[in-house]
């Protein structure tokens, strides 16, 4: 059983002893710390916090504890029900709230859940703010409201449609071209909130759709991370030839992967690349992705006359860098598209609408669109950690071993070779070291990653 406390929130498996897992006592403690942080630091004074959740089995239990705790801290709660992460982010500003809590463990398996924390802009907390929440939680430095100052509870189910309206209003979403294209798509909604909102979005875009794993039960039909090894069901369905595009999301719908009309993966790394190519062709500018993302975004950005910058892994790091360099689009290679014209958060709905706009305007097949992109292959491996693993010592040793190469250590260790790269970093969400590597072929990329992994195993004896 596992409980992970980090600057991005609290995440863990359900059940077990307090302090070891994500259970009601720790949920109360961490929610109280967040509410205290908001009370002390918020520049707004709405006295209101938004709560949204994905469809995980434990979601209703966690939601009840979170909402009750916030009310006990004196905050009014706007419960938006089953909602995606980007919907909840947008709801914070739409509802004029001081912050928000998203109840989701993203791509983690069904036994996990988590609290993701937002500021008054509907954006994830900075590292300093996240550390302040952790300090308040550790000291249990919070005070609850008296009976006359308790918060009030409101349920508001309007935000899914308001999110869709915001997507439809984007200038680069070509609703007419999409409607005229007569697209038919297959969607894997992984038994979560994608099954609620994506049919609505596609209907309003005029796109015919077939939804797999549509019921939002939280009992995921397969491993919820949208990687090829987990997507054989929809890939087989696509081979029937009945669809123009396959769409895959994770349980909270901030990650997005596409499947070609012939059942082959478009490649999650190329979600951002293809959408960026469309956006940059109409609004030239700069881009940002994280250190673990493909070089293809850099290539596409340079083609359109912009500049590319890399950020540490983590949405808040990417959005901070995007604001710094004035990026018109950015995101992460895990299928996360961040389009500031909408908001500073990964948003699969925005990604779908922009991708369909590009496809409709080009009048080509998805596989043909993919063939236009620069070709790289990324291998994604992992090293499982034990409580005794000294990750910092391992990364420092790797850095020393490859000191003759270009090394970036702002987030773990990334080694840039002339024609390939490998990036090792401790995950913020799981007890693992992520090992991502990229080269001209998947075989070469995988070999590079596993060679580095062997170096790590040798260090551990």
N, C-alpha and C positions, 0 to 999 in steps of 0.2 A: 504494500500500500504506500501511496506517495502523496506528499504535500510540498508544493514548490511556491515559495514566496519570492517575488521579484518586483522590480520597479514597474513592470507592466501589469501587475495584479497578483492574484492568488489562484493557484491551479492545483488540482489534485484528484485522486480517486475517491469515490463515495464510499462511506462506511469505515468502521474501525475506530481507533482511539483518538480522542482529541489531541491535536498537535501533530498527529501522524498523517492525517488524511483531510479531505475537504468534508467537514461535518458542521452541523449547526453552530457549535460553539465557536469554531474558527471563522465561520461566515459572519457571525455577529461581531466578533472582534475586529475583523478586517473592514467590514462595512462601517462600523462605528469610527474606525480610524480615518477612513475616507471621508465620512461626513464631517468629522472634526477638521480635517485638512481643508475641505471646501469652506467651512464656516470661517476659518482663519485667513484664507488666502483669496477667496473669490472676489473678482473685481465687480461682479454683478451681485444683486441682492434680491433675486426673485424668490429665494427660499424654496426652490423647486428642483427636484432631481428626476430624470427620466430613467426608467428601467425597462429593458427589453430582453428577450431570451430566445434561444434557438429551441428546437423540439426535443432536446435530450430527456431521457427518462427521469432524471433527477431534477429537471428544470423547474417543475412546479414547486417542489420542496424548497429549492434554493431561492426561487422568486419570493415565496412567502416569507422566508427568514429575512431576506434583503429588504423587502418593502416594510415589514414590521419594524426592523431595526432603524431604517431611515425615519420612519414616523416617530419612533421613540427618541430619535435625536432632534426632533422638531422640524423635519423637512416634509413638505408636501411631496407626494409621489405621483408621477404620471406614469402609469403602467401601460405600455403600448403592446403588451401581449407577445405573441409569436412574431418575431421581427428579426430581420437580418442585422448584422453588425453595421453596415452603412446606413440602413434605415434608422437605427438607434442614434448614430452619429448626427444625422440630419435632424432627427427629432429634437435633439438638445437645443439647437438654435431655433427651430420652428416653434417649439413650446416655450421659448424664453426661459430656459432652465439654467441653473448654476453648474450643472454637470450631468453625468449619466453613468450607469452601470450596465454593461452588457453581460448577460449570463450565458456563457458559451465557452467550450474548450476547443473551439475551432476544429482542427482536423484530428484531434485526439479520439481514441476509441470510446465506445458508449459508456464505460464505467467512469470516465473523467467528466469534470465540469470545472468552471472557472469564472472569476469575476474580472472583466476588463474595465478599466477606469477611464473616464473622459472628463475633460475640462469644459468650461462654458462655451468653447468654440466647437464642441463635439469632436475634439481631437484627443489622441492619447496623451497621458501625462508625460512630461519631460522626465529625464533621469533624476534630476534634483527633486522634482515634485514627488515622483514615485518613492524616492528614498525617504522623503518626509513622511509619507503615509506609513512606510515600514517602521520608522522610528516611533511614530505615534502608537502604532499597533503593539510594538514591543513593550513600550512603557505603559500601555493601557491608559493613555493620557486623554480620556474623553469623559464627558459628562452628559447625561441624558436629560431630556426636557421634563418639566413638571406637568401635571395633568392638564393645565390650562394652555400649555404651549405645544402639545403634541401635534404632529403633522397630520395632514389629511390625504386620503387616497382617492385617486381618480383613474378610471380605466378609459383609454382612448384608442380605439382601433382604426383611426383614420390615417395613420402615418404610412402604411404600405401604399395607399393610393397617392398620398402626397409625395412620397419618394418617386413613384412612377411618373407623376406629373412633372417633377423636377427634371427627370431624365428626358422626357419627351420635349421639354422646353429648350434643351441644349441646341445651340445653333448648328453644330456639326452632326446632330442626329437627323438623318434624312428620312423622315417618316414616309414621304411620298415614294421615294425610290424603293424603300424596304417593302412597302405595301404592294407596289407594282411588280416586284420581283417574284411574288408567289412562292416564297420560301416554305419549305417543310422541314422542321427540325425535330430531333429527338433529344430529350433532356434527362439526365440522371440527377434527381433531386435528393438522393441519399437520405430519404425518410426524415427530412428536416424542413426548415422554413423556405427553402427553395421551392418546395412543392406547393407552398402557399402563394408566393409572390410572382414567381416566374411565369406561370400560366397567365396571370393578369397582365404582366408586361407584354408578353408575346401576343396576346389577344389584341391589345391596344396598338401594337405595331403592325397588325395584320399578318401575323406569321402563324401558319398551321403548326401544331405541335403534338407530340406524343411524349408523355411523362412517365419515366420509369422510377420506381421507388418513390411514388408521389405522396403517400400518406405520411404526415408529420408525426410519426410515432416515437422517434428517437431510437428505435431498435434498428440500427443501420444494417442494410442488406449486405454490406461489405465494408472492409476497412475504409473509413471516410476520407482519407487523404487522396486527393485527385491525381494519383500517379498511374501510369500505364498498367502496372502489375495488379491494380485494384479495379480496373475498368473493363474487364473482359466482357461483361454482360452487354454494356452499351456498344462496345466495339463490334460484337457479333451482330447486334441489332442493326448497326449502321451498314453492315455488309449486305443487307437485304436490298439495298439500292433505292429505298423508298424516301430517303432524306437527303437534304442538301448539306446539313451540318449537324454535328453532335455537340451538345453543351453539357459540361460537367461543372458542378460547384461543390464546395465543401459545406459542412453543416450550418455555418453562419453566413455563407454567401459573400465572402470578401475575396475568395480565390476562384479563379475561372480557368478552365481548360477546354480546348476544342478538339473535335475529332473530324477528320476529313470525310467526304462523302463515300469513300471506299472502305471506311473502317480503320484507317491508319491514324495514329495520333498526330495532331498538328504540332504538339510539343508545348508543354505548359510554359516553357521559357519564351515561346514565341507569341503568347497571348499579348504581352506588353509590347513586344517588338512590332507586331503587325498593326496594333492599334496606334502606336506611336508613329509609324510610317504614314498612316492615314491622317492623323492630327497634324504632323509636321508638314505634310504636303499642302495644308490649308492655313496653318498658323505657325510659321517657322519660329524656332526658339530652341532653348536648351532642354536637356533631359537629365534625369537622375535615376539610377537603380542602385541596389546594394552590391557589396563586394562579391556575393555568391551568385550573381546574375550573369547571363551570357554577354559576351563582347558584341553580339549582333546589334544591341541597342546603340552602342557607341558608333558602329559602322553606319547604321541608318541615320543617326543624328548628324554625323559629319556629311553624309550625302545631301542632307537638306540644309547644310550651312550652319548648323548649330554646334554647341559644345556639350560634351557629355561629362558628368561628374559622378563619382562613386561615393556611397555612404556606408556607414556601418549597418549591419543587418538589424532590422526592426523598423516598423512603420514610422515611428516618431523620428528616427534618425533620417529616414528618407525624406519625410516631409520637411524637416528642418533644413536639410541640404537643398531641397527644391525651392524653398522660400529664399534661401541665401543666394542662389544662382538664377532665380527667376525662371525656373523650369515651367514649360507649358504642359508637360506630361512627365510622369515618372511612375515608379512602382517597384515591384519585386519580381524576380524570376519565377516565383512559385505561382504565378498566375494572378498577381495582384496589380490592378491598374488604378493609378491615382491621377485624377484629372481635375486640377484646381478650378477649372471653370464650373465644376459641380461642387466639390468640396475636397479637403485634404484628408482623404481616407480611401483605402482600397475598396472598390465597388464593382462587383460583378455585373450589376444591372447596367451601369455606365459602359463597362467593357463590352457587353453583349450588343448594346444599341450602336456603339461606334463601329464595332466589327461588322455588324450586319449592314451598316451604312456603307462601309468600304466595299464589302462584297457586292452589294446591290449596284453601286456606282461603277464598279469595274466590270460587272457582268460576267464574272469568271467562276470556276469551281473553287472550292476551298483548297484543294490540293494544288491548284495552279497559283493561288495567292501565296501559299506556303513556299512554293518553288521560287518565288521572287525574293525571298528573304536570304540574307547571308547565312551560310551553312556552318554551324558548329554543333557539337554534341556534348552534353553534360552528363556525367555520372554522379549519382547521389548515394553515398555510403554513410555508415555511422559506426561509431565505436561506443558500445554500452559501457557505462561507468559504474564503478562500485563506490561505496562510501569512502574508501581509502585512496581513491585516485586523486593525485595531485595534478589537476589539469593545467594550472599555470606553469608548473615545472616542465610538463610535457611540451607545451607550446613554445616555451623559451628554448628548449633543447632543439626542437624542429627549426626554429628561427636561426639558431647558431649553425646547424648543419647545412643550411641553404643560404648562408650569408653572402655567397658569391652571386646570388640571383637578386632580382628586384623583389623586396619583401615589404608588405604593408601590414602593420600590426595595430591598426586602430580598432580592430574587432577580431580577436583571435590572431591567426597568422595566414596571410595570403602570399603565396609564392608565384610570381609572374615569370614564366619562361617566355622566350620569344614567340613561340607558336602554341602555347597552352598555359594553363594555370591550375593551381590547387589551393583550396581554402579550408582551413580547419578552425572550428570555433565551437565553444560550448553552447549548447542550446539553452534558450531562455525558458523553454516550455517542457523539456524532457531531460532526464538524466543521461545525456549522451553527448558525444562530440560529433558534430556534423562534418563530413568530409565530402566537399563538392569539388569536382575537377572537370575541366573542359579542354577539348582538343578537336582535331579535325574529324576523328571517328569515335564512335562510342567505345570501341575496343581499346583505343589508345587512352581515352579519358578514364575508363574504368581501371586500366592498368596503372595509370599515374596515381589515382586515388588509393588503390590497394597497395601499391609500393610504399606510399607514405604511411598507410595504416600499419604495415608490417614494421616500419621503423618505430612506430609508437608501441606496438606489441613487444618488440625487442627491448625497449626501454623498461617496460613493466616486468620483464623477466619471464 
